[in-house]
Amino acid sequence: MNLYDVAIVGGGPAGLNAAVVLGRCQRKIILFDTGKPRNVRSKGIHNYLTRDHIAPLDFLHIAHEEIKKYGIKFHYLKVINAVKNEEGIFKITDRRHQVYYSKKLLLATGLSDILPRIKGFSACYGKTVFHCPYCDGWEIRNKKIGVYAKNKNGFELAVSLKTWSSQVSLFTDGKKYLKATQVQVLADLDIPVFTKPLQQLKHEDGNLKKIIFADNTYEPCDALFFVNGYDQQASLAENLGCVFTDKGVVMTDKTQGTKVKGLFVAGDASKDMHFVVVAASEGAKAGVVINKELQKENVEILLKSKRAIEPLKKRVR
């Protein structure tokens, strides 16, 4: 059995930063990635010192070059299953049904945004349609900004966006879920609420121009932020028995550990602050803790072996 110290599933900032930390600890590591990052359609990464506005794929290319010297085995393969056996070893199976074994497992598989099924939405996503104002608010500051929120309450996001523009509107696409107090706050902040069903986003090559309603009326709009939920990109954490929060992310402790011994989760899959720099820091933290666990286990094995040998030495004398 070819046994790795750590298997990492997910080659985004969390998984890659964990790989760097563990590689520098001379650990035997295998890393899997599908090559489909959540932010692939974004124009650039933000809130990351020295990497401001770098294209996501360029960021990953630099990271891949950096980890080569640490001897990390990298596979562009989807992991379809992971189980933990009675000996505490993780058995990982890729889409080709090749099996791998590891002492520890780090899941950094991330999330995928649920895009509303509205004509023009997907074409604008990453260009003028976003989900995080901290990531993309600066680029569209002082423009006409909309908030799309049908299945979630868009009140907080709409209020938040006043930081970036005085022209903010809320579109609920046929829903009337706002409380009276929220309606009053939005009115006081000059945030109009449009409850009419939407027909499409009118755009030019992904550059949003208008929000068109089902009755063919429209509102001018330069950029749109949406709150529509997200899904886990992989079901591995659920299959392994992890506990999830009410927001649909994996519940972890302060060291990224889960209730499953030896299993760690880092990045967007475990938190609701979806920054690249936060994911990277969680990966680094998980890497340190995983290495400390391996160190402790190695010491215990050595001491146990030593105790077993001592009686034999005495008999030989």
C-alpha positions as CSV (number, residue, x, y, z in Angstrom):
1,M,0.0,0.0,0.0
2,N,1.4,3.4,-1.1
3,L,0.6,5.5,2.0
4,Y,0.8,9.3,1.9
5,D,1.1,11.5,5.0
6,V,-1.6,13.8,3.6
7,A,-4.0,13.8,0.8
8,I,-5.4,17.2,-0.2
9,V,-8.5,17.4,-2.3
10,G,-8.9,20.9,-3.9
11,G,-6.2,22.9,-5.6
12,G,-7.4,26.4,-4.8
13,P,-5.6,28.8,-2.4
14,A,-6.5,26.8,0.7
15,G,-5.3,23.5,-0.7
16,L,-2.2,24.9,-2.3
17,N,-1.1,26.9,0.8
18,A,-1.5,23.8,2.9
19,A,0.6,21.9,0.4
20,V,3.4,24.5,0.7
21,V,3.4,24.3,4.5
22,L,3.4,20.5,4.5
23,G,5.9,20.3,1.7
24,R,8.3,22.4,3.6
25,C,7.9,19.9,6.5
26,Q,9.1,17.1,4.1
27,R,5.7,15.4,4.2
28,K,4.7,13.0,1.5
29,I,1.7,14.7,-0.1
30,I,-0.7,14.1,-3.0
31,L,-3.0,16.8,-4.2
32,F,-6.1,16.5,-6.4
33,D,-7.8,19.2,-8.3
34,T,-10.5,19.4,-11.0
35,G,-9.1,22.6,-12.6
36,K,-12.5,24.4,-12.1
37,P,-12.1,27.2,-9.5
38,R,-15.1,29.1,-8.3
39,N,-13.6,32.4,-9.3
40,V,-12.4,31.4,-12.8
41,R,-14.7,34.0,-14.5
42,S,-13.5,36.8,-12.3
43,K,-11.4,39.5,-13.8
44,G,-9.1,39.5,-10.9
45,I,-8.4,38.6,-7.2
46,H,-8.7,41.4,-4.7
47,N,-7.9,42.0,-1.0
48,Y,-4.7,40.1,-1.3
49,L,-1.5,42.1,-0.8
50,T,1.0,41.8,-3.7
51,R,-1.6,40.0,-5.8
52,D,-4.2,42.7,-6.3
53,H,-6.2,42.2,-9.5
54,I,-4.2,39.2,-10.6
55,A,-6.3,36.8,-12.8
56,P,-7.3,33.7,-10.9
57,L,-5.7,31.3,-13.4
58,D,-2.4,33.4,-13.3
59,F,-2.5,33.1,-9.6
60,L,-2.8,29.3,-9.8
61,H,0.0,29.1,-12.3
62,I,2.4,30.9,-10.0
63,A,1.4,28.6,-7.1
64,H,1.9,25.5,-9.2
65,E,5.4,26.5,-10.1
66,E,6.2,27.3,-6.5
67,I,5.1,23.9,-5.1
68,K,7.2,21.9,-7.6
69,K,10.3,22.1,-5.5
70,Y,8.6,20.4,-2.6
71,G,7.9,17.2,-4.4
72,I,4.2,17.3,-4.1
73,K,2.4,14.8,-6.3
74,F,-0.3,16.7,-8.3
75,H,-3.2,15.1,-10.1
76,Y,-5.8,16.9,-12.3
77,L,-8.4,14.4,-11.3
78,K,-11.8,14.5,-9.5
79,V,-12.0,12.5,-6.3
80,I,-15.3,10.6,-6.3
81,N,-15.1,9.0,-2.9
82,A,-13.2,9.1,0.4
83,V,-13.7,6.8,3.4
84,K,-11.9,6.2,6.6
85,N,-11.1,2.6,7.6
86,E,-10.9,0.9,11.0
87,E,-7.2,1.7,11.2
88,G,-7.8,5.4,10.8
89,I,-6.4,5.5,7.3
90,F,-8.2,7.4,4.5
91,K,-9.0,5.6,1.3
92,I,-9.4,8.0,-1.6
93,T,-10.8,7.0,-5.0
94,D,-10.4,9.2,-8.1
95,R,-12.7,9.3,-11.2
96,R,-10.6,6.6,-12.9
97,H,-11.2,4.4,-9.9
98,Q,-7.5,4.5,-8.9
99,V,-7.2,4.2,-5.1
100,Y,-4.8,6.1,-2.8
101,Y,-4.2,6.0,1.0
102,S,-3.3,8.7,3.4
103,K,-2.9,9.3,7.2
104,K,-4.6,12.7,7.0
105,L,-7.1,14.2,4.6
106,L,-7.6,17.9,3.9
107,L,-10.7,18.9,1.9
108,A,-10.4,22.3,0.2
109,T,-13.0,21.7,-2.5
110,G,-14.8,25.1,-2.2
111,L,-18.2,26.1,-3.3
112,S,-20.1,26.9,-6.5
113,D,-22.6,29.8,-6.7
114,I,-26.2,29.1,-7.7
115,L,-26.9,31.4,-10.6
116,P,-30.5,32.6,-11.2
117,R,-32.0,31.2,-14.4
118,I,-32.5,34.6,-16.0
119,K,-31.5,35.4,-19.6
120,G,-28.2,37.3,-19.6
121,F,-27.3,36.5,-16.1
122,S,-24.6,33.9,-16.9
123,A,-23.1,36.1,-19.6
124,C,-22.6,39.0,-17.2
125,Y,-21.3,36.8,-14.3
126,G,-17.8,37.8,-13.5
127,K,-17.9,40.9,-15.6
128,T,-20.7,43.1,-14.2
129,V,-22.5,40.5,-12.0
130,F,-20.9,39.6,-8.7
131,H,-21.7,38.1,-5.3
132,C,-19.1,39.9,-3.1
133,P,-18.9,43.7,-2.8
134,Y,-15.6,43.5,-0.9
135,C,-14.1,41.7,-3.9
136,D,-15.6,43.8,-6.7
137,G,-17.2,46.9,-5.2
138,W,-14.3,49.1,-5.9
139,E,-14.3,48.5,-9.6
140,I,-17.9,49.6,-10.0
141,R,-17.9,52.3,-7.3
142,N,-20.3,55.3,-7.8
143,K,-22.2,53.5,-10.6
144,K,-25.8,52.3,-10.7
145,I,-25.7,49.1,-8.6
146,G,-28.5,46.6,-8.3
147,V,-29.0,43.8,-5.8
148,Y,-30.8,40.6,-7.0
149,A,-32.4,38.7,-4.2
150,K,-35.3,36.4,-4.8
151,N,-34.7,33.4,-2.7
152,K,-32.8,35.2,0.0
153,N,-33.4,38.5,1.8
154,G,-31.3,41.1,0.0
155,F,-31.8,43.8,2.7
156,E,-28.4,43.6,4.3
157,L,-26.5,43.5,0.9
158,A,-28.4,46.5,-0.4
159,V,-27.7,48.5,2.7
160,S,-24.0,47.4,2.6
161,L,-23.6,48.6,-1.0
162,K,-24.3,52.2,-0.1
163,T,-20.6,52.2,0.9
164,W,-19.7,51.9,-2.7
165,S,-22.4,53.9,-4.4
166,S,-25.3,56.3,-3.7
167,Q,-27.3,54.7,-6.5
168,V,-28.4,51.3,-5.2
169,S,-31.6,49.4,-6.0
170,L,-33.1,46.1,-4.8
171,F,-34.7,43.7,-7.2
172,T,-36.8,40.8,-5.6
173,D,-38.0,39.2,-8.8
174,G,-41.7,38.9,-7.8
175,K,-41.2,38.2,-4.1
176,K,-42.4,40.5,-1.2
177,Y,-40.5,39.2,1.8
178,L,-39.3,42.5,3.4
179,K,-40.4,43.4,6.8
180,A,-42.0,46.8,7.4
181,T,-39.0,48.0,9.3
182,Q,-36.7,47.0,6.5
183,V,-38.9,48.8,3.9
184,Q,-38.6,51.9,6.0
185,V,-34.9,51.7,6.3
186,L,-34.4,51.2,2.6
187,A,-36.7,54.2,1.9
188,D,-34.7,56.3,4.3
189,L,-31.5,55.3,2.5
190,D,-33.0,56.1,-0.9
191,I,-32.8,52.5,-2.0
192,P,-35.8,51.7,-4.3
193,V,-37.3,48.2,-4.1
194,F,-38.6,46.6,-7.3
195,T,-40.8,43.6,-6.7
196,K,-41.8,42.9,-10.3
197,P,-40.7,39.7,-11.9
198,L,-37.6,39.9,-14.1
199,Q,-37.4,38.9,-17.7
200,Q,-33.7,39.4,-18.6
201,L,-30.4,41.3,-18.0
202,K,-29.8,43.5,-21.1
203,H,-26.1,43.6,-21.7
204,E,-23.4,44.2,-24.3
205,D,-20.7,41.5,-24.2
206,G,-21.3,40.9,-20.5
207,N,-21.5,44.6,-19.7
208,L,-24.8,45.1,-18.0
209,K,-27.0,48.0,-19.3
210,K,-30.6,47.4,-18.1
211,I,-32.8,45.2,-15.9
212,I,-35.8,44.3,-18.0
213,F,-39.0,43.2,-16.2
214,A,-41.6,40.7,-17.3
215,D,-43.9,43.6,-18.4
216,N,-41.1,45.0,-20.7
217,T,-40.4,48.0,-18.5
218,Y,-36.8,48.4,-17.4
219,E,-34.4,50.1,-15.0
220,P,-30.9,51.2,-16.0
221,C,-28.2,49.3,-14.1
222,D,-24.4,49.1,-14.5
223,A,-23.6,46.2,-12.1
224,L,-25.5,43.7,-10.1
225,F,-24.7,41.8,-6.9
226,F,-26.7,38.8,-6.1
227,V,-27.5,36.6,-3.1
228,N,-28.9,33.3,-4.2
229,G,-27.0,30.7,-2.2
230,Y,-24.3,28.2,-3.1
231,D,-23.6,24.5,-3.2
232,Q,-20.6,22.5,-2.0
233,Q,-18.5,21.6,-5.0
234,A,-18.1,18.1,-3.7
235,S,-20.1,15.7,-1.4
236,L,-17.0,14.2,0.3
237,A,-17.4,16.1,3.6
238,E,-21.0,15.0,3.9
239,N,-20.2,11.4,3.0
240,L,-17.4,11.3,5.6
241,G,-19.9,12.4,8.3
242,C,-19.0,16.1,8.7
243,V,-21.5,18.5,10.5
244,F,-22.7,21.5,8.5
245,T,-23.8,24.9,9.6
246,D,-27.2,26.4,8.7
247,K,-25.4,28.2,5.9
248,G,-24.4,25.0,4.3
249,V,-20.7,25.1,5.1
250,V,-18.7,22.5,7.0
251,M,-18.4,23.2,10.8
252,T,-14.8,23.3,11.8
253,D,-12.8,24.2,14.9
254,K,-10.3,27.0,15.1
255,T,-7.6,24.7,13.6
256,Q,-9.8,23.7,10.6
257,G,-10.4,20.3,12.2
258,T,-13.7,18.5,11.9
259,K,-15.5,16.0,14.2
260,V,-13.9,13.2,12.1
261,K,-10.4,12.6,13.5
262,G,-7.7,13.3,10.9
263,L,-10.1,15.1,8.6
264,F,-9.6,18.9,8.0
265,V,-11.6,21.3,5.9
266,A,-10.3,24.7,4.8
267,G,-11.4,27.5,2.4
268,D,-14.8,28.5,1.2
269,A,-16.2,25.0,2.0
270,S,-15.8,25.7,5.7
271,K,-16.4,29.4,6.2
272,D,-18.7,32.2,5.0
273,M,-16.0,34.9,4.4
274,H,-15.1,34.0,0.9
275,F,-11.8,35.8,0.3
276,V,-8.8,34.2,-1.4
277,V,-6.5,35.5,1.3
278,V,-8.7,34.0,4.0
279,A,-8.8,30.6,2.3
280,A,-5.0,30.6,1.9
281,S,-4.6,31.4,5.6
282,E,-6.9,28.6,6.6
283,G,-4.9,26.2,4.4
284,A,-1.7,27.3,6.1
285,K,-3.2,26.9,9.5
286,A,-4.5,23.4,8.7
287,G,-1.1,22.5,7.3
288,V,0.7,23.4,10.6
289,V,-1.9,21.5,12.7
290,I,-1.7,18.4,10.5
291,N,2.1,18.4,10.7
292,K,1.9,18.7,14.5
293,E,-0.5,15.7,14.7
294,L,1.8,13.6,12.5
295,Q,4.8,14.6,14.7
296,K,2.9,13.5,17.8
297,E,1.8,10.2,16.3
298,N,5.3,9.5,15.1
299,V,6.7,10.1,18.6
300,E,4.1,7.8,20.1
301,I,5.0,5.1,17.6
302,L,8.7,5.4,18.5
303,L,8.1,5.3,22.2
304,K,5.8,2.3,21.9
305,S,8.4,0.5,19.8
306,K,11.0,1.3,22.3
307,R,8.9,0.0,25.2
308,A,8.4,-3.2,23.3
309,I,12.1,-3.7,22.7
310,E,13.3,-3.0,26.2
311,P,12.1,-6.3,27.7
312,L,13.9,-8.2,24.9
313,K,17.2,-6.4,25.6
314,K,17.0,-7.4,29.3
315,R,16.5,-11.1,28.3
316,V,19.5,-11.0,26.0
317,R,21.7,-9.7,28.9
